[in-house]
């Protein structure tokens, strides 16, 4: 690869969740001048648990974050399934469904990972909070950016790491709709008091096309609740109306079984409600001119894949390495996409290949899933093993270059 002596390139990264700070870490390490822009007031803490598996584990090891993330690991020994009338069916370890590897994979709160990434930058990177990109002009030599605050800045490159509904992608590639691949599910996430005595476990109630989840990372006074259901058409009309979101979800859960009424009540009262649809981003290119996309903005895998954060970490590592290894950004973007696209697409496929275990959409899928869970014998084990093999192969389906050795 080509390396030349050159002044530090100025890079603006929009988004300070997972992909953005991970990319900032590697770019700073390679001598770039980095600014991270975030519309929130601070790095978002807390949150549900996310998994770091396969190739992503190698990335955090190379960042020196493995000891800290091991200390933050929240082990979930079991996921218990409940049938439509509220009776327990059976339990599985999470890796039996996801393809994770017990003892190797990391499960940490999303906020713990975000904090570790942010603190690893040690004030070497400029962070601008409570601001976002209002307009940008790529004149071929630089990208001139106007921020919502009114500030005007110029950068050599701009990276959109601003999530599924990326503002950067909209500004350079147009509306989201052509790239948005709706997977047919709507969900609401929130926290509620731990009145259930849960710790280190998840419980899933399912009826056809609907599910309710309680999830506890550890003994604590609050747990995570989720309500999810299928819908043929995305409810875009509800996105700007929190009241409409709550009514839409509540209408799909009139059931007086299990803890469903309590979850609906908590959802109505929650001050931390996160409402969205389950979707992926599929687009023919991840860059335009001097602007490139990373993380969910480029290739959202959806939470059904269990791989969003892991793929974001890997993509950040590869994008930074290719930029450091090429003097020309066009060549770097092309190399990044060649290396990352097959990995991202294989992990996107996990969202549909195994989702019926957690979100059965038809009566037949539900009954088949429940029959397997009730059978402790070979059939259930065979299905879990097949799913694990598929997931494990996707999680590790990229051999990472050591870019530091190439420079």
C-alpha positions as CSV (number, residue, x, y, z in Angstrom):
1,X,0.0,0.0,0.0
2,X,1.0,3.6,-0.6
3,X,2.3,5.7,2.3
4,X,3.6,9.2,1.9
5,X,4.8,12.0,4.2
6,X,1.9,14.4,4.4
7,X,0.4,16.9,6.8
8,X,-2.3,15.5,9.2
9,X,-5.6,15.2,7.5
10,X,-8.6,16.9,9.2
11,X,-11.6,14.6,9.7
12,X,-15.0,15.4,11.0
13,X,-16.9,12.4,12.4
14,X,-20.7,12.9,12.9
15,X,-21.8,10.6,15.7
16,X,-20.4,9.7,19.2
17,X,-22.0,6.4,19.8
18,X,-19.9,3.3,19.0
19,X,-18.5,3.6,15.4
20,X,-17.6,7.3,15.8
21,X,-15.4,7.1,18.9
22,X,-13.8,3.8,17.7
23,X,-12.9,5.4,14.4
24,X,-11.6,8.5,16.2
25,X,-9.3,6.3,18.3
26,X,-7.7,4.7,15.3
27,X,-7.5,7.9,13.2
28,X,-5.9,9.8,16.1
29,X,-3.4,6.9,16.5
30,X,-2.5,7.2,12.8
31,X,-1.9,11.0,13.1
32,X,-5.1,12.5,11.8
33,X,-6.7,15.6,13.3
34,X,-10.1,14.5,14.5
35,X,-13.3,16.3,15.5
36,X,-16.3,14.3,16.7
37,X,-19.7,15.9,16.5
38,X,-22.7,14.7,18.6
39,X,-26.2,16.1,18.8
40,X,-26.7,14.8,22.3
41,X,-25.4,16.7,25.3
42,X,-22.9,14.0,26.3
43,X,-21.9,10.4,25.7
44,X,-24.9,8.3,26.4
45,X,-24.4,6.0,29.4
46,X,-26.3,3.0,30.7
47,X,-28.5,1.1,28.3
48,X,-29.1,-2.5,27.4
49,X,-26.3,-5.1,27.0
50,X,-24.5,-5.5,23.7
51,X,-22.2,-8.3,22.6
52,X,-18.6,-8.1,21.3
53,X,-17.8,-11.3,19.4
54,X,-15.4,-12.8,16.9
55,X,-13.4,-10.2,14.9
56,X,-14.7,-7.4,17.1
57,X,-13.0,-8.9,20.1
58,X,-9.7,-8.7,18.3
59,X,-10.4,-5.0,17.6
60,X,-11.0,-4.1,21.3
61,X,-7.9,-6.2,22.2
62,X,-5.8,-4.1,19.9
63,X,-7.2,-1.0,21.4
64,X,-6.1,-2.2,24.9
65,X,-9.7,-2.2,26.1
66,X,-10.0,-5.9,26.7
67,X,-9.2,-5.8,30.5
68,X,-11.7,-3.0,31.1
69,X,-14.5,-4.7,29.1
70,X,-13.9,-8.0,30.8
71,X,-14.4,-6.2,34.1
72,X,-17.6,-4.7,32.8
73,X,-18.8,-8.1,31.5
74,X,-22.4,-9.0,32.5
75,X,-23.0,-12.7,32.1
76,X,-26.5,-13.9,31.2
77,X,-26.6,-17.6,31.8
78,X,-30.1,-18.2,30.5
79,X,-33.0,-16.9,28.5
80,X,-36.3,-18.4,29.5
81,X,-39.3,-18.6,27.1
82,X,-42.9,-18.3,28.1
83,X,-45.9,-19.5,26.0
84,X,-49.0,-17.4,25.0
85,X,-50.8,-18.4,28.2
86,X,-47.9,-17.5,30.5
87,X,-46.5,-20.9,31.2
88,X,-42.7,-21.5,31.1
89,X,-41.5,-23.6,28.2
90,X,-37.8,-23.9,28.7
91,X,-34.5,-22.1,28.8
92,X,-31.4,-21.7,26.6
93,X,-28.0,-20.1,27.1
94,X,-27.9,-17.0,24.7
95,X,-24.9,-18.4,22.7
96,X,-27.1,-21.4,21.8
97,X,-29.1,-19.0,19.7
98,X,-26.6,-16.5,18.6
99,X,-23.5,-18.5,18.0
100,X,-21.5,-16.8,20.7
101,X,-18.7,-18.5,22.5
102,X,-19.0,-18.8,26.3
103,X,-15.9,-17.6,28.1
104,X,-14.7,-15.6,25.0
105,X,-17.5,-13.3,24.0
106,X,-18.1,-10.1,25.9
107,X,-21.5,-8.9,27.0
108,X,-21.4,-5.3,28.3
109,X,-23.8,-2.5,28.7
110,X,-23.8,-0.3,25.7
111,X,-22.9,2.7,27.9
112,X,-19.9,0.9,29.4
113,X,-18.5,0.4,25.9
114,X,-19.2,4.0,24.9
115,X,-17.5,5.3,28.0
116,X,-14.5,3.0,27.4
117,X,-14.1,4.3,23.8
118,X,-14.5,7.9,24.8
119,X,-12.1,7.7,27.7
120,X,-9.5,6.0,25.5
121,X,-9.1,9.2,23.5
122,X,-7.6,11.0,26.5
123,X,-8.6,14.5,25.4
124,X,-6.6,14.0,22.1
125,X,-9.7,14.4,20.0
126,X,-12.1,17.4,19.8
127,X,-15.7,16.6,20.8
128,X,-18.5,19.0,20.0
129,X,-21.7,18.2,21.8
130,X,-25.3,19.5,21.2
131,X,-24.6,20.2,17.6
132,X,-25.0,18.6,14.2
133,X,-24.4,19.2,10.5
134,X,-26.9,21.5,8.9
135,X,-25.3,21.6,5.4
136,X,-22.1,20.6,3.7
137,X,-20.4,21.4,0.5
138,X,-17.8,19.1,-1.0
139,X,-15.8,21.2,-3.5
140,X,-13.4,18.4,-4.4
141,X,-10.6,19.7,-2.3
142,X,-12.3,19.9,1.1
143,X,-15.7,19.6,2.7
144,X,-17.1,22.9,4.0
145,X,-19.6,22.3,6.8
146,X,-22.2,24.5,8.4
147,X,-23.3,23.4,11.8
148,X,-26.7,23.8,13.4
149,X,-25.1,26.2,15.9
150,X,-24.1,28.4,13.0
151,X,-20.4,27.6,13.1
152,X,-18.6,27.0,9.8
153,X,-15.7,24.6,9.5
154,X,-13.7,22.9,6.7
155,X,-12.3,19.4,6.7
156,X,-10.5,17.1,4.4
157,X,-12.9,14.3,5.0
158,X,-16.3,13.8,6.7
159,X,-17.6,10.5,8.2
160,X,-21.2,9.9,8.9
161,X,-21.3,7.6,11.9
162,X,-24.7,8.8,12.9
163,X,-26.8,5.7,12.9
164,X,-29.7,4.0,11.1
165,X,-31.4,7.3,10.3
166,X,-28.2,9.1,9.3
167,X,-28.4,12.8,8.7
168,X,-25.0,12.7,6.9
169,X,-26.3,10.0,4.5
170,X,-29.4,12.1,3.8
171,X,-27.3,15.2,3.0
172,X,-25.0,13.4,0.6
173,X,-27.0,10.5,-0.8
174,X,-30.5,11.6,-0.5
175,X,-33.6,10.4,1.5
176,X,-33.3,7.2,3.5
177,X,-36.2,5.3,1.9
178,X,-34.3,3.7,-1.1
179,X,-31.7,2.3,1.3
180,X,-34.1,1.3,4.1
181,X,-34.9,-2.4,4.4
182,X,-37.7,-2.8,6.8
183,X,-37.8,-6.2,8.5
184,X,-41.4,-6.1,9.6
185,X,-41.0,-5.5,13.3
186,X,-41.7,-2.5,15.6
187,X,-40.3,-2.3,19.1
188,X,-40.4,-0.2,22.2
189,X,-37.7,-0.3,24.8
190,X,-37.8,1.2,28.3
191,X,-36.8,0.5,31.9
192,X,-39.2,-0.3,34.8
193,X,-38.9,-1.3,38.5
194,X,-37.5,-4.8,39.1
195,X,-40.6,-6.2,40.8
196,X,-39.8,-9.6,39.5
197,X,-36.7,-10.6,41.4
198,X,-34.7,-11.0,38.1
199,X,-30.9,-11.0,37.9
200,X,-28.5,-12.1,35.1
201,X,-31.4,-13.4,33.0
202,X,-33.9,-12.6,30.3
203,X,-37.5,-13.9,30.0
204,X,-39.4,-13.8,26.7
205,X,-43.2,-14.1,26.3
206,X,-44.4,-14.8,22.7
207,X,-47.6,-15.0,20.9
208,X,-47.9,-15.0,17.2
209,X,-46.1,-11.9,15.8
210,X,-45.7,-10.4,19.3
211,X,-43.2,-10.6,22.1
212,X,-42.6,-9.1,25.6
213,X,-39.2,-9.2,27.2
214,X,-37.8,-8.6,30.7
215,X,-34.0,-8.4,30.9
216,X,-31.9,-8.0,34.0
217,X,-28.1,-7.6,33.7
218,X,-27.6,-8.0,37.4
219,X,-29.4,-7.6,40.7
220,X,-30.7,-4.1,40.5
221,X,-33.8,-2.0,41.2
222,X,-34.6,-1.6,37.5
223,X,-34.8,-3.9,34.6
224,X,-35.1,-3.5,30.8
225,X,-38.5,-4.1,29.2
226,X,-39.2,-4.6,25.5
227,X,-42.5,-4.8,23.6
228,X,-42.2,-5.9,19.9
229,X,-44.6,-6.8,17.2
230,X,-44.9,-7.4,13.5
231,X,-46.5,-4.8,11.2
232,X,-46.7,-4.9,7.4
233,X,-46.1,-1.2,7.0
234,X,-43.6,0.9,9.0
235,X,-45.4,3.4,11.3
236,X,-43.5,6.4,10.1
237,X,-46.4,8.6,11.1
238,X,-45.7,7.8,14.8
239,X,-42.0,8.8,14.8
240,X,-42.6,12.4,15.7
241,X,-45.5,11.8,18.1
242,X,-44.5,10.0,21.4
243,X,-48.2,9.7,22.4
244,X,-49.0,8.0,19.1
245,X,-46.1,5.6,19.7
246,X,-47.4,4.6,23.1
247,X,-50.9,4.1,21.8
248,X,-49.8,2.1,18.8
249,X,-47.8,-0.3,21.0
250,X,-50.5,-0.6,23.7
251,X,-53.1,-1.5,21.1
252,X,-51.2,-4.6,20.2
253,X,-50.9,-5.9,23.7
254,X,-54.4,-6.1,25.3
255,X,-53.5,-9.5,26.9
256,X,-54.1,-10.1,30.6
257,X,-51.4,-12.8,30.8
258,X,-47.9,-13.1,32.3
259,X,-46.4,-9.6,33.0
260,X,-47.7,-8.1,29.8
261,X,-50.1,-5.6,31.5
262,X,-47.3,-4.4,33.7
263,X,-45.0,-3.9,30.8
264,X,-47.6,-1.9,28.9
265,X,-48.3,0.2,32.0
266,X,-44.5,0.9,32.4
267,X,-44.2,1.7,28.7
268,X,-46.9,4.3,28.9
269,X,-45.2,6.0,31.9
270,X,-41.6,5.6,30.8
271,X,-39.4,8.7,30.5
272,X,-36.8,6.7,28.6
273,X,-38.9,5.2,25.9
274,X,-37.0,4.2,22.8
275,X,-39.4,3.5,19.9
276,X,-38.2,2.4,16.5
277,X,-38.6,-0.1,13.7
278,X,-36.4,-3.1,13.0
279,X,-34.6,-2.3,9.8
280,X,-31.3,-2.6,7.9
281,X,-29.5,-0.3,5.5
282,X,-28.6,-1.7,2.1
283,X,-27.0,0.7,-0.3
284,X,-24.8,0.4,-3.4
285,X,-22.0,2.6,-2.1
286,X,-20.8,3.8,1.3
287,X,-19.1,7.0,0.1
288,X,-19.6,10.0,-2.1
289,X,-16.7,12.3,-2.9
290,X,-14.9,13.2,0.4
291,X,-17.8,11.9,2.6
292,X,-18.0,8.2,3.8
293,X,-20.4,6.3,6.1
294,X,-19.6,4.0,8.9
295,X,-21.5,1.8,11.4
296,X,-25.2,1.7,11.1
297,X,-25.2,4.6,8.8
298,X,-23.5,2.4,6.2
299,X,-24.7,-1.1,7.0
300,X,-27.2,-1.3,9.9
301,X,-27.6,-5.0,10.8
302,X,-30.6,-4.5,13.2
303,X,-30.8,-5.8,16.7
304,X,-32.1,-9.1,15.5
305,X,-28.6,-9.9,14.2
306,X,-27.0,-9.2,17.6
307,X,-24.1,-7.8,15.7
308,X,-24.6,-4.1,15.3
309,X,-21.9,-2.9,17.8
310,X,-19.4,-5.6,16.7
311,X,-19.7,-4.8,13.0
312,X,-19.4,-1.1,13.9
313,X,-16.1,-1.7,15.8
314,X,-14.7,-3.8,12.9
315,X,-15.8,-1.2,10.3
316,X,-14.2,1.6,12.2
317,X,-10.9,-0.3,12.5
318,X,-10.9,-1.1,8.7
319,X,-11.9,2.4,7.6
320,X,-9.1,4.1,9.7
321,X,-6.5,1.6,8.5
322,X,-7.3,2.0,4.9
323,X,-7.3,5.8,5.2
324,X,-3.9,5.6,6.9
325,X,-2.6,3.2,4.2
326,X,-3.6,5.3,1.2
327,X,-2.7,8.8,0.3
328,X,-5.8,9.1,-1.8
329,X,-9.2,9.0,0.0
330,X,-11.0,7.6,-3.1
331,X,-8.7,4.5,-3.1
332,X,-9.0,4.2,0.7
333,X,-12.8,4.3,0.6
334,X,-12.9,1.7,-2.2
335,X,-10.5,-0.6,-0.2
336,X,-12.6,-0.1,3.0
337,X,-15.8,-1.2,1.2
338,X,-14.2,-4.1,-0.6
339,X,-13.0,-5.5,2.7
340,X,-16.0,-4.7,4.9
341,X,-19.0,-5.2,2.6
342,X,-18.9,-9.1,2.6
343,X,-18.5,-9.1,6.4
344,X,-21.3,-6.7,6.9
345,X,-23.7,-8.5,4.6
346,X,-23.0,-11.9,6.2
347,X,-23.9,-10.4,9.6
348,X,-26.9,-8.7,8.2
349,X,-28.2,-12.1,7.1
350,X,-28.2,-13.3,10.7
351,X,-31.2,-11.1,11.3
352,X,-33.4,-13.2,9.1
353,X,-31.8,-16.6,9.4
354,X,-32.4,-17.1,13.1
355,X,-34.9,-14.5,14.2
356,X,-37.8,-17.0,14.4
357,X,-36.3,-18.4,17.6
358,X,-36.9,-15.0,19.4
359,X,-39.6,-13.4,17.2
360,X,-41.8,-16.1,15.6
361,X,-44.1,-14.4,13.2
362,X,-46.6,-17.2,12.4
363,X,-48.5,-19.7,14.4
364,X,-46.6,-22.5,12.8
365,X,-43.2,-20.9,13.7
366,X,-44.3,-20.4,17.3
367,X,-45.6,-23.9,17.8
368,X,-42.4,-25.4,16.2
369,X,-40.2,-23.2,18.3
370,X,-42.1,-24.1,21.5
371,X,-42.0,-27.8,20.7
372,X,-38.2,-27.7,20.3
373,X,-37.8,-25.9,23.6
374,X,-39.9,-28.5,25.4
375,X,-37.7,-31.3,24.0
376,X,-34.4,-31.6,25.8
377,X,-33.2,-34.1,23.3
378,X,-31.4,-34.2,20.1
379,X,-33.7,-32.1,17.9
380,X,-33.5,-29.0,20.0
381,X,-29.7,-29.4,20.4
382,X,-29.3,-29.9,16.7
383,X,-31.2,-26.7,15.9
384,X,-29.2,-24.7,18.5
385,X,-25.9,-26.1,17.2
386,X,-26.8,-25.3,13.6
387,X,-27.7,-21.7,14.5
388,X,-24.5,-21.4,16.6
389,X,-22.4,-22.5,13.7
390,X,-24.0,-20.1,11.3
391,X,-23.6,-17.2,13.8
392,X,-20.0,-18.1,14.8
393,X,-18.9,-18.2,11.2
394,X,-20.3,-14.8,10.5
395,X,-18.9,-13.2,13.6
396,X,-15.4,-14.1,12.7
397,X,-15.6,-13.9,8.9
398,X,-12.9,-11.3,8.5
399,X,-9.2,-11.6,9.0
400,X,-8.0,-8.2,10.2
401,X,-4.9,-6.7,8.7
402,X,-2.4,-5.2,11.1
403,X,-2.3,-1.8,9.6
404,X,0.4,-0.6,11.9
405,X,2.8,-3.0,10.3
406,X,1.9,-1.6,6.9
407,X,2.7,2.0,7.6
